[in-house]
Amino acid sequence: MPDDTTDEAALPPGVGLDVAVDGEGFPADERRRLFLRQIADELRGDSSESRQLAAILYRVSDLYDPDEDTSPEEIYLNTRNIMQVKANGGLDR
């Protein structure tokens, strides 16, 4: 259920805040987690965009880490917030 800081209407089609991924979340998958992080490491470069994309992939890899407690919705909302801050000139404006 959306709270005051969440605009469910802004979510992409098919993504709802109350939708379970598979009823139990994502199973731990070390191979997939490492693969996503390897791609993130390769994408990371000098530009802020490449660093942002790498950070998003790291967050997605957390879905497959049994020690992390996150969801696709949390990752989406976090990413959306980062992009909004960037579009508004950053934190130092």
A tleap script that builds the chain and sets N, CA, C and O, in Angstrom:
source leaprc.protein.ff14SB
mol = sequence {
  NMET PRO ASP ASP THR THR ASP GLU ALA ALA
  LEU PRO PRO GLY VAL GLY LEU ASP VAL ALA
  VAL ASP GLY GLU GLY PHE PRO ALA ASP GLU
  ARG ARG ARG LEU PHE LEU ARG GLN ILE ALA
  ASP GLU LEU ARG GLY ASP SER SER GLU SER
  ARG GLN LEU ALA ALA ILE LEU TYR ARG VAL
  SER ASP LEU TYR ASP PRO ASP GLU ASP THR
  SER PRO GLU GLU ILE TYR LEU ASN THR ARG
  ASN ILE MET GLN VAL LYS ALA ASN GLY GLY
  LEU ASP CARG
}
set mol.1.N position { 0.839 -1.179 0.000 }
set mol.1.CA position { 0.000 0.000 0.000 }
set mol.1.C position { 0.885 1.244 0.000 }
set mol.1.O position { 1.804 1.335 0.814 }
set mol.2.N position { 0.633 2.202 -0.890 }
set mol.2.CA position { 1.476 3.393 -0.986 }
set mol.2.C position { 1.433 4.229 0.285 }
set mol.2.O position { 0.414 4.279 0.973 }
set mol.3.N position { 2.551 4.887 0.590 }
set mol.3.CA position { 2.573 5.817 1.703 }
set mol.3.C position { 2.682 7.227 1.143 }
set mol.3.O position { 2.571 7.422 -0.067 }
set mol.4.N position { 2.897 8.205 2.004 }
set mol.4.CA position { 2.926 9.594 1.569 }
set mol.4.C position { 4.079 9.913 0.620 }
set mol.4.O position { 3.990 10.867 -0.152 }
set mol.5.N position { 5.155 9.136 0.663 }
set mol.5.CA position { 6.322 9.428 -0.163 }
set mol.5.C position { 6.332 8.632 -1.462 }
set mol.5.O position { 7.266 8.763 -2.253 }
set mol.6.N position { 5.319 7.813 -1.698 }
set mol.6.CA position { 5.297 6.930 -2.851 }
set mol.6.C position { 4.126 7.279 -3.761 }
set mol.6.O position { 2.988 7.397 -3.306 }
set mol.7.N position { 4.409 7.440 -5.020 }
set mol.7.CA position { 3.372 7.699 -6.007 }
set mol.7.C position { 3.229 6.461 -6.872 }
set mol.7.O position { 3.952 6.295 -7.854 }
set mol.8.N position { 2.285 5.582 -6.503 }
set mol.8.CA position { 2.133 4.319 -7.222 }
set mol.8.C position { 1.794 4.559 -8.686 }
set mol.8.O position { 2.139 3.738 -9.535 }
set mol.9.N position { 1.127 5.662 -9.001 }
set mol.9.CA position { 0.795 5.963 -10.390 }
set mol.9.C position { 2.045 6.203 -11.227 }
set mol.9.O position { 2.004 6.067 -12.449 }
set mol.10.N position { 3.159 6.561 -10.584 }
set mol.10.CA position { 4.403 6.832 -11.315 }
set mol.10.C position { 5.184 5.562 -11.615 }
set mol.10.O position { 6.180 5.605 -12.337 }
set mol.11.N position { 4.741 4.422 -11.066 }
set mol.11.CA position { 5.442 3.168 -11.326 }
set mol.11.C position { 5.195 2.725 -12.757 }
set mol.11.O position { 4.152 3.040 -13.330 }
set mol.12.N position { 6.148 1.993 -13.345 }
set mol.12.CA position { 5.954 1.509 -14.707 }
set mol.12.C position { 4.766 0.545 -14.768 }
set mol.12.O position { 4.405 -0.049 -13.752 }
set mol.13.N position { 4.159 0.384 -15.943 }
set mol.13.CA position { 3.043 -0.552 -16.091 }
set mol.13.C position { 3.439 -1.948 -15.625 }
set mol.13.O position { 4.525 -2.433 -15.943 }
set mol.14.N position { 2.560 -2.582 -14.879 }
set mol.14.CA position { 2.817 -3.938 -14.406 }
set mol.14.C position { 3.545 -4.013 -13.085 }
set mol.14.O position { 3.702 -5.099 -12.527 }
set mol.15.N position { 3.998 -2.871 -12.569 }
set mol.15.CA position { 4.699 -2.853 -11.288 }
set mol.15.C position { 3.802 -2.159 -10.285 }
set mol.15.O position { 3.447 -0.993 -10.452 }
set mol.16.N position { 3.441 -2.886 -9.244 }
set mol.16.CA position { 2.634 -2.315 -8.182 }
set mol.16.C position { 3.349 -2.502 -6.867 }
set mol.16.O position { 4.162 -3.414 -6.719 }
set mol.17.N position { 3.055 -1.655 -5.924 }
set mol.17.CA position { 3.734 -1.745 -4.641 }
set mol.17.C position { 3.267 -2.935 -3.823 }
set mol.17.O position { 3.958 -3.357 -2.895 }
set mol.18.N position { 2.104 -3.483 -4.151 }
set mol.18.CA position { 1.584 -4.601 -3.380 }
set mol.18.C position { 1.718 -5.933 -4.124 }
set mol.18.O position { 1.125 -6.929 -3.708 }
set mol.19.N position { 2.479 -5.965 -5.202 }
set mol.19.CA position { 2.637 -7.180 -5.995 }
set mol.19.C position { 3.854 -7.955 -5.516 }
set mol.19.O position { 4.966 -7.428 -5.493 }
set mol.20.N position { 3.638 -9.206 -5.135 }
set mol.20.CA position { 4.759 -10.067 -4.753 }
set mol.20.C position { 5.430 -10.585 -6.013 }
set mol.20.O position { 4.763 -10.849 -7.014 }
set mol.21.N position { 6.730 -10.731 -5.968 }
set mol.21.CA position { 7.476 -11.166 -7.146 }
set mol.21.C position { 7.093 -12.582 -7.523 }
set mol.21.O position { 6.678 -12.831 -8.654 }
set mol.22.N position { 7.226 -13.509 -6.598 }
set mol.22.CA position { 6.833 -14.887 -6.862 }
set mol.22.C position { 6.160 -15.493 -5.636 }
set mol.22.O position { 6.112 -16.713 -5.481 }
set mol.23.N position { 5.654 -14.649 -4.790 }
set mol.23.CA position { 5.017 -15.103 -3.570 }
set mol.23.C position { 5.976 -15.197 -2.402 }
set mol.23.O position { 5.550 -15.140 -1.248 }
set mol.24.N position { 7.264 -15.339 -2.679 }
set mol.24.CA position { 8.260 -15.475 -1.615 }
set mol.24.C position { 9.460 -14.566 -1.811 }
set mol.24.O position { 10.373 -14.584 -0.986 }
set mol.25.N position { 9.492 -13.791 -2.846 }
set mol.25.CA position { 10.651 -12.968 -3.126 }
set mol.25.C position { 11.613 -13.685 -4.054 }
set mol.25.O position { 11.249 -14.663 -4.706 }
set mol.26.N position { 12.825 -13.200 -4.109 }
set mol.26.CA position { 13.838 -13.783 -4.982 }
set mol.26.C position { 14.686 -14.786 -4.198 }
set mol.26.O position { 15.119 -14.492 -3.084 }
set mol.27.N position { 14.921 -15.953 -4.766 }
set mol.27.CA position { 15.791 -16.914 -4.072 }
set mol.27.C position { 17.247 -16.467 -4.144 }
set mol.27.O position { 17.657 -15.809 -5.100 }
set mol.28.N position { 18.013 -16.823 -3.140 }
set mol.28.CA position { 19.448 -16.518 -3.157 }
set mol.28.C position { 20.074 -17.179 -4.380 }
set mol.28.O position { 19.804 -18.343 -4.677 }
set mol.29.N position { 20.900 -16.435 -5.074 }
set mol.29.CA position { 21.549 -16.946 -6.282 }
set mol.29.C position { 22.903 -16.250 -6.408 }
set mol.29.O position { 23.019 -15.187 -7.018 }
set mol.30.N position { 23.913 -16.869 -5.823 }
set mol.30.CA position { 25.254 -16.273 -5.792 }
set mol.30.C position { 25.807 -16.043 -7.191 }
set mol.30.O position { 26.450 -15.025 -7.443 }
set mol.31.N position { 25.566 -16.967 -8.091 }
set mol.31.CA position { 26.090 -16.846 -9.453 }
set mol.31.C position { 25.479 -15.624 -10.160 }
set mol.31.O position { 26.189 -14.847 -10.798 }
set mol.32.N position { 24.171 -15.470 -10.038 }
set mol.32.CA position { 23.507 -14.331 -10.670 }
set mol.32.C position { 23.960 -13.024 -10.035 }
set mol.32.O position { 24.189 -12.036 -10.733 }
set mol.33.N position { 24.090 -13.017 -8.704 }
set mol.33.CA position { 24.533 -11.803 -8.002 }
set mol.33.C position { 25.925 -11.386 -8.479 }
set mol.33.O position { 26.164 -10.214 -8.769 }
set mol.34.N position { 26.831 -12.346 -8.558 }
set mol.34.CA position { 28.191 -12.038 -9.005 }
set mol.34.C position { 28.230 -11.595 -10.463 }
set mol.34.O position { 29.005 -10.709 -10.826 }
set mol.35.N position { 27.393 -12.212 -11.301 }
set mol.35.CA position { 27.333 -11.838 -12.709 }
set mol.35.C position { 26.889 -10.384 -12.859 }
set mol.35.O position { 27.495 -9.629 -13.618 }
set mol.36.N position { 25.841 -9.988 -12.147 }
set mol.36.CA position { 25.365 -8.604 -12.212 }
set mol.36.C position { 26.424 -7.625 -11.723 }
set mol.36.O position { 26.595 -6.551 -12.300 }
set mol.37.N position { 27.130 -7.992 -10.669 }
set mol.37.CA position { 28.178 -7.109 -10.149 }
set mol.37.C position { 29.374 -7.022 -11.094 }
set mol.37.O position { 30.028 -5.983 -11.181 }
set mol.38.N position { 29.655 -8.110 -11.796 }
set mol.38.CA position { 30.739 -8.087 -12.787 }
set mol.38.C position { 30.381 -7.124 -13.925 }
set mol.38.O position { 31.223 -6.344 -14.369 }
set mol.39.N position { 29.148 -7.180 -14.387 }
set mol.39.CA position { 28.706 -6.257 -15.432 }
set mol.39.C position { 28.785 -4.822 -14.924 }
set mol.39.O position { 29.235 -3.929 -15.642 }
set mol.40.N position { 28.351 -4.601 -13.688 }
set mol.40.CA position { 28.411 -3.249 -13.100 }
set mol.40.C position { 29.849 -2.746 -13.065 }
set mol.40.O position { 30.111 -1.586 -13.384 }
set mol.41.N position { 30.772 -3.605 -12.682 }
set mol.41.CA position { 32.184 -3.203 -12.631 }
set mol.41.C position { 32.710 -2.831 -14.008 }
set mol.41.O position { 33.501 -1.897 -14.145 }
set mol.42.N position { 32.265 -3.573 -15.043 }
set mol.42.CA position { 32.715 -3.288 -16.405 }
set mol.42.C position { 32.106 -1.989 -16.940 }
set mol.42.O position { 32.744 -1.280 -17.718 }
set mol.43.N position { 30.881 -1.679 -16.527 }
set mol.43.CA position { 30.203 -0.475 -17.009 }
set mol.43.C position { 30.685 0.791 -16.326 }
set mol.43.O position { 30.641 1.878 -16.901 }
set mol.44.N position { 31.143 0.639 -15.096 }
set mol.44.CA position { 31.549 1.818 -14.329 }
set mol.44.C position { 32.687 2.530 -15.063 }
set mol.44.O position { 33.679 1.915 -15.452 }
set mol.45.N position { 32.522 3.792 -15.235 }
set mol.45.CA position { 33.530 4.589 -15.928 }
set mol.45.C position { 33.669 5.931 -15.259 }
set mol.45.O position { 33.361 6.093 -14.078 }
set mol.46.N position { 34.136 6.896 -16.031 }
set mol.46.CA position { 34.374 8.224 -15.488 }
set mol.46.C position { 33.121 9.100 -15.469 }
set mol.46.O position { 33.067 10.087 -14.734 }
set mol.47.N position { 32.121 8.748 -16.267 }
set mol.47.CA position { 30.936 9.605 -16.327 }
set mol.47.C position { 29.984 9.293 -15.176 }
set mol.47.O position { 29.942 8.178 -14.657 }
set mol.48.N position { 29.233 10.307 -14.801 }
set mol.48.CA position { 28.272 10.103 -13.709 }
set mol.48.C position { 27.187 9.111 -14.132 }
set mol.48.O position { 26.662 8.373 -13.298 }
set mol.49.N position { 26.852 9.091 -15.420 }
set mol.49.CA position { 25.836 8.170 -15.903 }
set mol.49.C position { 26.295 6.724 -15.774 }
set mol.49.O position { 25.511 5.862 -15.377 }
set mol.50.N position { 27.547 6.446 -16.102 }
set mol.50.CA position { 28.037 5.068 -15.998 }
set mol.50.C position { 28.139 4.644 -14.534 }
set mol.50.O position { 27.900 3.482 -14.205 }
set mol.51.N position { 28.491 5.574 -13.668 }
set mol.51.CA position { 28.520 5.248 -12.230 }
set mol.51.C position { 27.123 4.989 -11.697 }
set mol.51.O position { 26.924 4.096 -10.874 }
set mol.52.N position { 26.152 5.768 -12.164 }
set mol.52.CA position { 24.767 5.560 -11.738 }
set mol.52.C position { 24.241 4.207 -12.210 }
set mol.52.O position { 23.603 3.484 -11.445 }
set mol.53.N position { 24.506 3.869 -13.458 }
set mol.53.CA position { 24.049 2.586 -13.983 }
set mol.53.C position { 24.688 1.439 -13.222 }
set mol.53.O position { 24.018 0.458 -12.902 }
set mol.54.N position { 25.968 1.550 -12.932 }
set mol.54.CA position { 26.651 0.513 -12.153 }
set mol.54.C position { 26.027 0.391 -10.768 }
set mol.54.O position { 25.849 -0.719 -10.265 }
set mol.55.N position { 25.697 1.507 -10.153 }
set mol.55.CA position { 25.079 1.471 -8.822 }
set mol.55.C position { 23.707 0.798 -8.866 }
set mol.55.O position { 23.345 0.058 -7.951 }
set mol.56.N position { 22.952 1.055 -9.925 }
set mol.56.CA position { 21.644 0.410 -10.072 }
set mol.56.C position { 21.820 -1.100 -10.203 }
set mol.56.O position { 21.086 -1.866 -9.578 }
set mol.57.N position { 22.778 -1.529 -11.004 }
set mol.57.CA position { 23.011 -2.976 -11.149 }
set mol.57.C position { 23.434 -3.606 -9.829 }
set mol.57.O position { 23.029 -4.727 -9.521 }
set mol.58.N position { 24.235 -2.905 -9.053 }
set mol.58.CA position { 24.601 -3.408 -7.734 }
set mol.58.C position { 23.356 -3.574 -6.867 }
set mol.58.O position { 23.210 -4.575 -6.165 }
set mol.59.N position { 22.464 -2.593 -6.921 }
set mol.59.CA position { 21.222 -2.691 -6.137 }
set mol.59.C position { 20.382 -3.868 -6.609 }
set mol.59.O position { 19.819 -4.588 -5.785 }
set mol.60.N position { 20.285 -4.079 -7.922 }
set mol.60.CA position { 19.525 -5.213 -8.443 }
set mol.60.C position { 20.163 -6.524 -7.976 }
set mol.60.O position { 19.457 -7.479 -7.654 }
set mol.61.N position { 21.483 -6.567 -7.942 }
set mol.61.CA position { 22.152 -7.794 -7.495 }
set mol.61.C position { 21.821 -8.126 -6.041 }
set mol.61.O position { 21.886 -9.287 -5.635 }
set mol.62.N position { 21.463 -7.100 -5.256 }
set mol.62.CA position { 21.074 -7.336 -3.864 }
set mol.62.C position { 19.834 -8.214 -3.748 }
set mol.62.O position { 19.623 -8.851 -2.716 }
set mol.63.N position { 19.009 -8.257 -4.797 }
set mol.63.CA position { 17.834 -9.124 -4.779 }
set mol.63.C position { 18.220 -10.594 -4.585 }
set mol.63.O position { 17.448 -11.377 -4.031 }
set mol.64.N position { 19.394 -10.954 -5.034 }
set mol.64.CA position { 19.841 -12.339 -5.000 }
set mol.64.C position { 20.804 -12.625 -3.855 }
set mol.64.O position { 21.374 -13.714 -3.777 }
set mol.65.N position { 20.984 -11.662 -2.978 }
set mol.65.CA position { 21.876 -11.800 -1.833 }
set mol.65.C position { 21.032 -12.123 -0.591 }
set mol.65.O position { 20.183 -11.322 -0.200 }
set mol.66.N position { 21.257 -13.281 0.028 }
set mol.66.CA position { 20.431 -13.658 1.183 }
set mol.66.C position { 20.617 -12.724 2.383 }
set mol.66.O position { 19.775 -12.701 3.281 }
set mol.67.N position { 21.698 -11.961 2.405 }
set mol.67.CA position { 21.948 -11.046 3.520 }
set mol.67.C position { 21.307 -9.669 3.322 }
set mol.67.O position { 21.336 -8.834 4.226 }
set mol.68.N position { 20.734 -9.436 2.152 }
set mol.68.CA position { 20.097 -8.145 1.854 }
set mol.68.C position { 18.581 -8.285 1.931 }
set mol.68.O position { 18.028 -9.330 1.589 }
set mol.69.N position { 17.928 -7.241 2.375 }
set mol.69.CA position { 16.476 -7.224 2.459 }
set mol.69.C position { 15.968 -6.087 1.589 }
set mol.69.O position { 15.856 -4.952 2.051 }
set mol.70.N position { 15.656 -6.387 0.322 }
set mol.70.CA position { 15.190 -5.372 -0.610 }
set mol.70.C position { 14.153 -5.990 -1.534 }
set mol.70.O position { 13.942 -7.203 -1.518 }
set mol.71.N position { 13.516 -5.167 -2.324 }
set mol.71.CA position { 12.505 -5.626 -3.275 }
set mol.71.C position { 12.662 -4.827 -4.567 }
set mol.71.O position { 13.304 -3.777 -4.578 }
set mol.72.N position { 12.076 -5.324 -5.652 }
set mol.72.CA position { 12.133 -4.551 -6.900 }
set mol.72.C position { 11.518 -3.160 -6.740 }
set mol.72.O position { 12.003 -2.189 -7.320 }
set mol.73.N position { 10.457 -3.075 -5.957 }
set mol.73.CA position { 9.815 -1.791 -5.748 }
set mol.73.C position { 10.740 -0.820 -5.021 }
set mol.73.O position { 10.815 0.354 -5.385 }
set mol.74.N position { 11.439 -1.299 -4.003 }
set mol.74.CA position { 12.381 -0.444 -3.274 }
set mol.74.C position { 13.496 0.034 -4.193 }
set mol.74.O position { 13.893 1.198 -4.145 }
set mol.75.N position { 13.994 -0.861 -5.023 }
set mol.75.CA position { 15.063 -0.505 -5.962 }
set mol.75.C position { 14.555 0.529 -6.961 }
set mol.75.O position { 15.245 1.504 -7.260 }
set mol.76.N position { 13.355 0.315 -7.473 }
set mol.76.CA position { 12.779 1.272 -8.418 }
set mol.76.C position { 12.624 2.651 -7.773 }
set mol.76.O position { 13.025 3.659 -8.353 }
set mol.77.N position { 12.050 2.689 -6.588 }
set mol.77.CA position { 11.818 3.972 -5.916 }
set mol.77.C position { 13.127 4.674 -5.581 }
set mol.77.O position { 13.228 5.895 -5.706 }
set mol.78.N position { 14.141 3.901 -5.150 }
set mol.78.CA position { 15.447 4.470 -4.858 }
set mol.78.C position { 16.081 5.046 -6.119 }
set mol.78.O position { 16.635 6.145 -6.101 }
set mol.79.N position { 15.994 4.299 -7.203 }
set mol.79.CA position { 16.555 4.739 -8.481 }
set mol.79.C position { 15.827 5.985 -8.982 }
set mol.79.O position { 16.455 6.929 -9.462 }
set mol.80.N position { 14.510 5.981 -8.869 }
set mol.80.CA position { 13.728 7.141 -9.294 }
set mol.80.C position { 14.136 8.384 -8.507 }
set mol.80.O position { 14.255 9.470 -9.075 }
set mol.81.N position { 14.346 8.227 -7.215 }
set mol.81.CA position { 14.761 9.345 -6.373 }
set mol.81.C position { 16.125 9.882 -6.809 }
set mol.81.O position { 16.320 11.095 -6.899 }
set mol.82.N position { 17.052 8.989 -7.075 }
set mol.82.CA position { 18.391 9.395 -7.528 }
set mol.82.C position { 18.291 10.176 -8.835 }
set mol.82.O position { 18.937 11.212 -8.994 }
set mol.83.N position { 17.487 9.683 -9.765 }
set mol.83.CA position { 17.340 10.354 -11.060 }
set mol.83.C position { 16.678 11.720 -10.903 }
set mol.83.O position { 17.035 12.661 -11.613 }
set mol.84.N position { 15.720 11.843 -9.987 }
set mol.84.CA position { 15.075 13.129 -9.758 }
set mol.84.C position { 16.050 14.139 -9.163 }
set mol.84.O position { 16.054 15.306 -9.554 }
set mol.85.N position { 16.874 13.694 -8.220 }
set mol.85.CA position { 17.877 14.588 -7.627 }
set mol.85.C position { 18.847 15.050 -8.710 }
set mol.85.O position { 19.193 16.229 -8.777 }
set mol.86.N position { 19.279 14.124 -9.550 }
set mol.86.CA position { 20.205 14.454 -10.640 }
set mol.86.C position { 19.566 15.455 -11.602 }
set mol.86.O position { 20.207 16.423 -12.011 }
set mol.87.N position { 18.298 15.219 -11.964 }
set mol.87.CA position { 17.607 16.110 -12.898 }
set mol.87.C position { 17.401 17.499 -12.312 }
set mol.87.O position { 17.306 18.479 -13.050 }
set mol.88.N position { 17.332 17.586 -11.005 }
set mol.88.CA position { 17.140 18.865 -10.332 }
set mol.88.C position { 18.457 19.563 -9.982 }
set mol.88.O position { 18.456 20.560 -9.261 }
set mol.89.N position { 19.553 19.055 -10.479 }
set mol.89.CA position { 20.831 19.722 -10.283 }
set mol.89.C position { 21.704 19.156 -9.186 }
set mol.89.O position { 22.750 19.726 -8.878 }
set mol.90.N position { 21.301 18.048 -8.589 }
set mol.90.CA position { 22.116 17.415 -7.568 }
set mol.90.C position { 21.816 17.916 -6.184 }
set mol.90.O position { 20.951 18.769 -5.988 }
set mol.91.N position { 22.544 17.376 -5.217 }
set mol.91.CA position { 22.328 17.709 -3.818 }
set mol.91.C position { 22.931 19.056 -3.441 }
set mol.91.O position { 22.514 19.661 -2.453 }
set mol.92.N position { 23.897 19.533 -4.206 }
set mol.92.CA position { 24.624 20.757 -3.865 }
set mol.92.C position { 24.015 22.026 -4.432 }
set mol.92.O position { 24.628 23.088 -4.317 }
set mol.93.N position { 22.850 21.965 -5.032 }
set mol.93.CA position { 22.294 23.156 -5.678 }
set mol.93.C position { 21.853 24.201 -4.743 }
set mol.93.O position { 21.368 25.248 -5.171 }
savepdb mol mol.pdb
quit
